[in-house]
């Protein structure tokens, strides 16, 4: 059998399922996925959105302030908004005890914040995994994961405890097959990104509120001013790339253009405009007035439209096209992206105004994508999802998957920096990392028990790429569990 099916299932998709037919026409199977992709599948229906998460975080901020004012008296019970994740407390990362946001809080309040973290993060992460297991459009689902890593936020930060997952569900999923400009705007106006990169309180020095604060000159008052974090990451990571030709002056100008972009639920009049919890809100009294010049192009004064116009231009910039083309080619083809494919993808991006479907079609049609059967090494997330799909799981199993991904070094929505996770074999193929996969494979195989025959599964999961050595090793295994574990750590299964 041709290895094209394996490429479609494992490199473009999330791994084969034994209860689904191998695609007879792999390219056509991939092209048709966006007609089957559901941005809001049933498995995500039960998780609250950013509004609920922002409301809970704001309530904790209020309780924190009251506790400090009242000498450490914790008055209110924690208001859970999400069902328990059924995970053990040690399975989750939690805000560290020395986190400045927790310093000085009473024990009950610290415990409440950590419980909120476990419950919200756990439920959202399990919903993400469930969507990956049951999706009828695994290529589209992989692209959701790709863009979530491109626009990385971390649930390690207290402010994004409950919104790192909602960024993926609310901003990325609905726009994964639209234009890059629409995707970019949706992400940069989402509360997770605004809070993660400290944009929600960025105030122009010459804005109404900025001037008012300067006049007070209270040495004990919290300083207000311009924050460049979001602007810098937009240019360096989200659009142009580190070699995209921008200067520090461009970072500052974009930061000025984005002043006033904030999150509803945290500001009261007359400081700013009130808005629903977790909603994007433009605080016009915080916005730095005047024209902006970004990459040599002028943007007239216009409030929120100034920042939107700057993002729209960045979305279709040739440097952005090349940056995105390189990352897509690296993810779907090879750690060292083929230059000719990068050129074609960049050209399509510019010619179509950032039409994402056109980029995806270019990837599917690229001869380079089908030339080599397994050039990519699976990340821990890819490998774990492909194992569970490989044994036919349609629900999150008893196995503590969140804990497993912590062990394997790729906890969900916790990349540690805005740059996201590395997308090359060097990041995941170290000897100690492989030993951890061996242990996890044994645990998964033990959970499955005798319900799966690895001799039958192997050719279904790895059509056209299963080697004689792996086939023989599985056949000689002492039990079905041993054979399944061997399959999961076989070189053919570790790669895509």
C-alpha positions as CSV (number, residue, x, y, z in Angstrom):
1,X,0.0,0.0,0.0
2,X,1.2,3.5,-0.8
3,X,2.5,5.5,2.1
4,X,0.3,8.5,1.0
5,X,-2.5,7.3,3.3
6,X,-0.1,7.3,6.2
7,X,1.0,10.8,5.4
8,X,-2.6,12.0,5.2
9,X,-3.6,10.2,8.4
10,X,-0.6,10.9,10.6
11,X,1.2,14.0,9.3
12,X,-1.8,16.0,8.1
13,X,-4.2,14.3,10.5
14,X,-4.0,13.2,14.2
15,X,-3.5,9.5,13.7
16,X,-5.6,6.7,12.2
17,X,-8.6,5.2,14.0
18,X,-9.3,1.4,13.6
19,X,-13.0,2.1,13.2
20,X,-12.6,4.5,10.3
21,X,-11.6,3.5,6.7
22,X,-8.3,4.4,5.3
23,X,-8.8,7.1,2.7
24,X,-8.7,5.8,-0.8
25,X,-7.8,9.3,-2.2
26,X,-5.7,10.9,0.6
27,X,-5.5,14.4,-1.0
28,X,-9.3,14.6,-1.7
29,X,-9.9,13.3,1.8
30,X,-7.9,16.3,3.2
31,X,-9.5,18.8,0.9
32,X,-13.0,17.9,2.0
33,X,-12.3,18.2,5.7
34,X,-13.4,21.8,6.1
35,X,-16.9,20.9,5.0
36,X,-17.0,18.5,8.0
37,X,-15.2,20.6,10.5
38,X,-17.4,21.9,13.4
39,X,-16.0,25.0,15.2
40,X,-18.3,24.2,18.1
41,X,-18.6,20.4,18.5
42,X,-20.8,18.9,21.1
43,X,-17.8,17.9,23.3
44,X,-17.1,21.6,23.8
45,X,-20.6,22.6,24.5
46,X,-20.3,22.1,28.3
47,X,-17.4,24.4,28.9
48,X,-18.0,28.0,29.9
49,X,-16.5,30.8,27.9
50,X,-14.2,33.7,28.6
51,X,-17.0,35.7,30.2
52,X,-17.5,33.2,33.0
53,X,-13.7,32.8,33.4
54,X,-13.1,36.5,33.6
55,X,-15.9,37.0,36.1
56,X,-14.5,34.3,38.4
57,X,-11.0,35.8,38.1
58,X,-12.4,39.3,38.8
59,X,-14.3,38.0,41.9
60,X,-11.0,36.6,43.2
61,X,-9.3,39.9,42.7
62,X,-12.1,41.6,44.7
63,X,-11.9,39.0,47.4
64,X,-8.1,39.5,47.5
65,X,-8.4,43.2,47.9
66,X,-11.0,42.8,50.7
67,X,-8.9,40.2,52.4
68,X,-5.9,42.5,52.5
69,X,-8.0,45.4,53.7
70,X,-9.7,43.4,56.5
71,X,-6.5,41.9,57.8
72,X,-6.6,38.6,56.0
73,X,-10.3,37.7,56.6
74,X,-11.6,35.5,53.7
75,X,-15.4,36.1,53.6
76,X,-16.8,34.6,50.4
77,X,-16.9,31.0,49.3
78,X,-15.2,30.2,46.0
79,X,-17.7,30.3,43.2
80,X,-17.0,27.4,40.9
81,X,-18.2,27.9,37.3
82,X,-16.9,24.7,35.8
83,X,-17.5,21.1,36.6
84,X,-14.6,19.3,38.4
85,X,-12.1,17.8,36.0
86,X,-11.9,14.7,38.2
87,X,-8.1,15.1,38.1
88,X,-6.0,14.7,41.2
89,X,-4.5,18.0,42.5
90,X,-1.0,16.8,41.7
91,X,-2.0,16.2,38.1
92,X,-2.3,19.9,37.4
93,X,0.2,22.7,37.4
94,X,-1.0,25.4,39.8
95,X,0.0,28.9,40.6
96,X,3.2,28.6,42.6
97,X,3.1,29.5,46.3
98,X,5.7,32.3,45.7
99,X,3.6,33.8,42.9
100,X,3.4,37.6,43.6
101,X,-0.3,37.5,42.9
102,X,-0.8,35.1,45.9
103,X,1.6,36.8,48.3
104,X,0.0,37.9,51.5
105,X,-3.4,36.2,50.8
106,X,-5.0,34.1,53.5
107,X,-4.7,30.4,53.1
108,X,-8.4,29.9,52.2
109,X,-8.1,32.3,49.4
110,X,-4.9,30.7,48.0
111,X,-6.6,27.3,48.2
112,X,-9.7,28.7,46.3
113,X,-7.5,30.1,43.6
114,X,-5.7,26.8,43.1
115,X,-9.0,24.9,43.0
116,X,-10.3,27.3,40.4
117,X,-7.1,26.6,38.4
118,X,-7.5,22.8,38.6
119,X,-11.2,22.8,37.7
120,X,-11.1,25.3,34.8
121,X,-7.8,24.2,33.3
122,X,-8.7,20.5,33.6
123,X,-12.1,20.8,32.1
124,X,-11.0,22.9,29.2
125,X,-8.0,20.6,28.5
126,X,-10.1,17.4,28.6
127,X,-12.6,19.0,26.2
128,X,-9.7,19.8,23.8
129,X,-8.6,16.2,23.9
130,X,-12.1,14.9,23.5
131,X,-12.5,17.0,20.3
132,X,-9.3,15.6,18.9
133,X,-10.4,12.0,19.5
134,X,-13.8,12.3,17.8
135,X,-13.3,14.9,15.1
136,X,-14.4,13.9,11.6
137,X,-11.9,16.5,10.3
138,X,-8.5,15.7,11.9
139,X,-6.6,17.9,9.4
140,X,-8.6,20.9,10.4
141,X,-8.3,20.0,14.0
142,X,-4.5,19.8,13.7
143,X,-4.5,23.2,12.2
144,X,-6.4,24.5,15.2
145,X,-3.6,23.1,17.4
146,X,-1.0,24.7,15.0
147,X,-2.5,28.1,15.3
148,X,-3.0,27.8,19.0
149,X,0.8,27.2,19.3
150,X,1.5,30.1,16.9
151,X,-0.5,32.4,19.0
152,X,0.7,30.9,22.3
153,X,-0.5,32.0,25.7
154,X,0.3,30.2,28.9
155,X,-2.1,28.9,31.6
156,X,0.8,29.2,34.1
157,X,0.0,32.9,34.4
158,X,-2.6,33.7,37.0
159,X,-4.4,36.1,34.8
160,X,-4.9,33.4,32.1
161,X,-5.9,30.5,34.3
162,X,-9.3,30.0,32.6
163,X,-8.8,31.7,29.3
164,X,-5.8,30.0,27.7
165,X,-8.2,27.3,26.5
166,X,-11.0,29.7,25.5
167,X,-8.6,31.5,23.2
168,X,-8.4,28.3,21.1
169,X,-12.1,27.7,21.3
170,X,-13.4,31.2,20.7
171,X,-10.8,32.9,18.6
172,X,-9.0,30.2,16.6
173,X,-11.6,27.5,15.9
174,X,-14.2,29.9,14.2
175,X,-11.5,31.4,12.0
176,X,-9.2,28.5,11.2
177,X,-10.5,28.4,7.6
178,X,-11.0,32.1,7.0
179,X,-8.4,34.8,6.4
180,X,-5.3,35.3,8.4
181,X,-6.4,38.9,9.0
182,X,-9.6,37.8,10.7
183,X,-7.8,35.2,12.7
184,X,-5.2,37.7,13.8
185,X,-7.8,40.3,14.9
186,X,-9.8,37.7,16.8
187,X,-6.7,36.5,18.7
188,X,-5.3,40.0,19.5
189,X,-8.7,41.1,20.9
190,X,-9.3,38.0,23.0
191,X,-9.0,38.4,26.8
192,X,-6.4,35.7,27.1
193,X,-3.9,37.5,24.8
194,X,-4.7,40.9,26.2
195,X,-4.2,39.7,29.8
196,X,-1.3,37.4,29.1
197,X,0.8,40.1,27.4
198,X,-0.3,42.9,29.8
199,X,-2.1,44.9,27.1
200,X,-5.4,45.2,29.1
201,X,-3.9,48.1,31.1
202,X,-1.8,49.8,28.5
203,X,-2.5,53.6,28.6
204,X,-1.1,56.3,26.3
205,X,0.9,58.9,28.2
206,X,-0.9,61.7,26.4
207,X,-4.4,60.1,26.6
208,X,-7.0,61.7,28.8
209,X,-6.4,59.2,31.6
210,X,-2.7,59.3,31.2
211,X,-2.5,63.1,31.5
212,X,-4.9,63.0,34.5
213,X,-2.6,60.4,36.2
214,X,0.4,62.5,35.6
215,X,-1.2,65.6,37.1
216,X,-1.8,63.7,40.4
217,X,1.9,63.0,40.9
218,X,1.1,60.7,43.8
219,X,4.3,58.7,44.5
220,X,2.3,55.9,46.1
221,X,-0.1,55.5,43.2
222,X,0.3,52.7,40.7
223,X,2.0,53.9,37.6
224,X,0.1,53.9,34.4
225,X,1.6,54.0,30.9
226,X,2.4,52.3,27.7
227,X,3.0,48.6,27.6
228,X,4.9,47.2,24.6
229,X,4.6,43.5,25.2
230,X,1.7,42.7,22.9
231,X,3.0,44.9,20.1
232,X,6.5,43.3,20.3
233,X,5.1,39.8,20.1
234,X,2.7,40.6,17.3
235,X,5.6,41.8,15.2
236,X,8.2,39.2,16.3
237,X,6.0,36.1,16.6
238,X,2.5,36.6,15.2
239,X,3.2,38.4,11.9
240,X,6.5,39.6,10.4
241,X,8.9,37.3,12.3
242,X,12.1,38.2,14.1
243,X,13.8,39.0,10.8
244,X,10.8,40.8,9.4
245,X,12.5,44.2,9.0
246,X,10.9,46.1,11.9
247,X,12.7,48.3,14.4
248,X,12.1,49.3,18.0
249,X,10.3,52.4,16.7
250,X,7.7,50.2,15.0
251,X,7.1,48.3,18.2
252,X,6.5,51.6,20.0
253,X,4.2,52.9,17.3
254,X,2.1,49.7,17.2
255,X,2.0,49.8,21.0
256,X,0.6,53.3,20.9
257,X,-1.9,52.3,18.3
258,X,-3.2,49.5,20.5
259,X,-3.6,51.6,23.7
260,X,-7.1,51.3,25.0
261,X,-7.5,47.7,23.9
262,X,-8.7,46.0,27.1
263,X,-11.0,43.5,28.8
264,X,-14.4,44.1,30.2
265,X,-15.2,43.4,33.8
266,X,-12.1,45.0,35.4
267,X,-12.7,48.7,35.0
268,X,-15.3,51.0,36.5
269,X,-16.4,54.5,35.4
270,X,-15.0,57.2,35.4
271,X,-11.6,55.5,34.9
272,X,-12.9,53.8,31.8
273,X,-15.9,52.3,29.9
274,X,-17.6,49.4,31.5
275,X,-18.2,46.2,29.4
276,X,-19.4,42.6,30.0
277,X,-17.0,40.3,31.7
278,X,-14.3,38.9,29.3
279,X,-15.5,41.0,26.4
280,X,-13.1,43.1,24.3
281,X,-13.6,46.8,25.1
282,X,-11.9,49.8,23.6
283,X,-11.1,52.4,26.3
284,X,-11.0,55.6,24.2
285,X,-9.9,57.7,27.2
286,X,-6.7,55.5,27.4
287,X,-5.8,55.8,23.7
288,X,-2.7,57.7,22.7
289,X,-3.9,60.4,20.3
290,X,-2.3,61.2,17.0
291,X,-1.1,59.6,13.8
292,X,1.1,56.5,13.8
293,X,3.8,55.5,11.4
294,X,4.4,51.7,11.2
295,X,6.9,50.3,8.7
296,X,6.8,53.6,6.8
297,X,3.0,53.6,6.4
298,X,0.9,56.3,8.1
299,X,-2.2,55.6,10.1
300,X,-4.5,58.5,10.9
301,X,-6.0,59.1,14.3
302,X,-9.1,57.0,14.6
303,X,-9.4,55.3,18.0
304,X,-9.9,51.6,17.8
305,X,-9.8,51.6,14.0
306,X,-6.2,52.8,14.1
307,X,-5.0,49.5,15.7
308,X,-7.3,47.4,13.5
309,X,-5.9,49.0,10.4
310,X,-2.3,48.4,11.5
311,X,-3.1,44.7,12.1
312,X,-4.8,44.4,8.8
313,X,-1.7,45.7,7.0
314,X,0.6,43.4,9.0
315,X,-1.6,40.4,8.1
316,X,-0.9,40.7,4.4
317,X,2.7,42.0,4.6
318,X,5.2,40.0,2.5
319,X,7.3,39.3,5.6
320,X,4.3,37.9,7.4
321,X,3.6,35.7,4.4
322,X,7.1,34.3,4.5
323,X,7.1,33.8,8.3
324,X,3.8,31.9,8.2
325,X,4.9,29.9,5.1
326,X,8.1,28.8,6.8
327,X,6.2,27.6,9.9
328,X,3.5,25.8,8.0
329,X,6.1,24.0,5.8
330,X,8.1,23.1,8.9
331,X,5.1,21.7,10.7
332,X,3.7,19.7,7.7
333,X,6.7,18.8,5.7
334,X,10.1,18.9,7.3
335,X,12.1,20.4,10.1
336,X,14.2,22.2,7.4
337,X,11.4,23.6,5.3
338,X,11.9,23.1,1.5
339,X,12.7,26.6,0.1
340,X,10.6,26.2,-3.0
341,X,7.5,25.3,-1.0
342,X,8.1,28.2,1.3
343,X,8.2,30.5,-1.7
344,X,5.0,29.1,-3.1
345,X,3.1,29.4,0.2
346,X,4.3,33.0,0.7
347,X,3.3,33.9,-2.8
348,X,-0.2,32.4,-2.3
349,X,-0.6,34.3,1.0
350,X,0.2,37.6,-0.7
351,X,-1.9,36.9,-3.8
352,X,-5.0,35.9,-1.9
353,X,-4.8,38.4,0.9
354,X,-4.1,35.7,3.5
355,X,-6.8,33.2,2.5
356,X,-6.0,30.3,4.8
357,X,-7.9,27.7,2.7
358,X,-5.7,28.6,-0.2
359,X,-2.6,28.0,1.9
360,X,-3.9,24.7,3.1
361,X,-4.7,23.6,-0.5
362,X,-1.2,24.6,-1.5
363,X,0.2,22.4,1.2
364,X,-2.0,19.4,0.2
365,X,-1.0,19.8,-3.5
366,X,2.7,20.2,-2.8
367,X,4.8,17.3,-4.1
368,X,7.3,17.9,-1.2
369,X,4.6,17.0,1.3
370,X,4.3,13.5,-0.2
371,X,7.9,12.8,-1.2
372,X,9.1,11.3,2.1
373,X,6.9,9.0,4.3
374,X,7.9,10.1,7.8
375,X,10.2,13.1,8.1
376,X,8.5,14.6,11.2
377,X,8.9,13.4,14.9
378,X,5.7,13.5,16.9
379,X,5.4,15.9,19.8
380,X,4.1,14.5,23.1
381,X,0.6,15.9,22.3
382,X,0.6,14.3,18.8
383,X,1.9,11.0,20.1
384,X,-0.6,10.8,22.9
385,X,-3.6,11.7,20.8
386,X,-2.5,9.2,18.1
387,X,-2.2,6.5,20.7
388,X,-5.7,7.1,22.0
389,X,-7.2,7.4,18.5
390,X,-5.3,4.2,17.6
391,X,-7.1,2.1,20.2
392,X,-10.4,3.6,19.1
393,X,-11.1,5.9,22.1
394,X,-14.0,8.2,21.7
395,X,-13.9,9.6,25.2
396,X,-11.2,10.8,27.5
397,X,-10.0,7.6,29.2
398,X,-9.4,6.8,32.8
399,X,-5.7,7.4,32.1
400,X,-4.7,10.8,33.6
401,X,-3.8,12.3,30.2
402,X,-3.1,15.8,31.5
403,X,-0.6,14.3,34.0
404,X,0.9,12.2,31.1
405,X,1.5,15.3,29.0
406,X,3.1,17.0,32.0
407,X,5.4,14.0,32.4
408,X,6.3,14.1,28.7
409,X,7.2,17.8,28.8
410,X,4.3,19.3,26.8
411,X,1.5,20.3,29.2
412,X,-1.5,21.7,27.4
413,X,-1.6,25.5,26.9
414,X,1.6,25.9,29.0
415,X,4.5,26.4,26.6
416,X,6.3,28.7,29.0
417,X,6.8,31.6,26.6
418,X,4.8,33.4,23.9
419,X,7.0,31.6,21.3
420,X,5.1,28.4,21.8
421,X,6.5,24.8,21.6
422,X,9.4,23.9,19.3
423,X,8.3,22.1,16.1
424,X,11.4,20.1,15.4
425,X,12.7,16.6,16.3
426,X,15.5,18.0,18.4
427,X,13.0,19.3,21.0
428,X,11.4,15.9,21.6
429,X,13.7,13.0,20.6
430,X,16.2,13.1,23.5
431,X,17.0,9.6,25.1
432,X,15.3,10.5,28.4
433,X,12.2,11.7,26.6
434,X,12.0,8.4,24.7
435,X,12.3,6.5,28.0
436,X,9.3,8.4,29.4
437,X,7.3,7.5,26.3
438,X,8.2,3.8,26.8
439,X,6.7,4.0,30.3
440,X,3.6,5.9,29.2
441,X,3.1,3.3,26.3
442,X,3.1,0.5,28.9
443,X,0.5,2.3,31.0
444,X,-1.8,2.9,28.0
445,X,-1.4,-0.7,26.9
446,X,-2.3,-1.9,30.4
447,X,-5.4,0.2,30.4
448,X,-6.5,-1.3,27.0
449,X,-5.7,-4.8,28.1
450,X,-6.8,-7.6,25.8
451,X,-9.4,-5.4,24.0
452,X,-7.0,-4.6,21.1
453,X,-5.0,-6.9,19.0
454,X,-1.8,-5.1,18.0
455,X,-1.1,-7.4,15.2
456,X,-4.3,-6.3,13.5
457,X,-4.0,-2.7,14.6
458,X,-0.4,-2.1,13.3
459,X,-1.1,-2.2,9.5
460,X,-4.3,-0.2,10.0
461,X,-2.6,2.6,11.9
462,X,0.6,2.7,9.7
463,X,-0.6,1.8,6.2
464,X,2.4,1.6,3.8
465,X,5.0,2.5,6.4
466,X,4.9,-0.5,8.8
467,X,8.3,-2.2,8.6
468,X,9.1,-5.9,8.8
469,X,11.1,-5.5,12.0
470,X,8.2,-3.9,13.9
471,X,5.7,-6.4,12.6
472,X,7.9,-9.3,13.8
473,X,8.5,-7.7,17.2
474,X,4.8,-7.3,17.8
475,X,4.1,-10.8,16.7
476,X,6.7,-12.2,19.1
477,X,5.4,-10.1,22.1
478,X,4.5,-12.1,25.2
479,X,1.0,-10.6,25.5
480,X,-1.3,-8.2,23.6
481,X,-0.4,-5.5,26.1
482,X,3.3,-6.0,25.4
483,X,2.6,-5.9,21.7
484,X,0.6,-2.8,21.9
485,X,3.3,-1.0,23.9
486,X,5.9,-2.1,21.3
487,X,3.7,-0.7,18.6
488,X,3.4,2.7,20.3
489,X,7.1,3.1,20.7
490,X,8.0,1.7,17.2
491,X,10.0,4.2,15.0
492,X,7.1,4.2,12.5
493,X,4.6,5.2,15.2
494,X,6.9,7.9,16.8
495,X,7.1,9.7,13.5
496,X,4.6,11.2,11.1
